[in-house]
């Protein structure tokens, strides 16, 4: 897991962070935030945790 504080959580900033901190083919799990348009060489799974109130199967 990698975390970084950012001033603006826009599409460009998030994409740059993902590209710099993950390898091609990595599965990225997000909360479904609309700015999370990730590079096509990464896999993406959006999980709306507030709607399910449980741990998503991919993480448990």
Residue pairs with C-beta under 8 A, 6 or more apart in sequence:
2 17
2 21
4 17
6 13
6 14
6 17
9 33
9 35
10 35
11 35
11 36
11 37
14 35
14 36
14 38
15 37
15 38
15 39
18 28
18 38
18 39
18 42
19 39
22 28
22 42
24 41
24 42
25 41
25 42
25 43
26 42
26 43
27 42
27 43
27 44
27 45
27 58
28 36
28 38
28 42
28 43
28 44
28 45
29 44
29 45
29 46
29 47
29 56
29 58
29 59
30 36
30 44
30 45
30 46
30 47
31 46
31 47
31 48
31 49
31 50
32 46
32 47
32 48
36 44
36 46
38 44
45 58
47 56
47 58
47 59
49 56
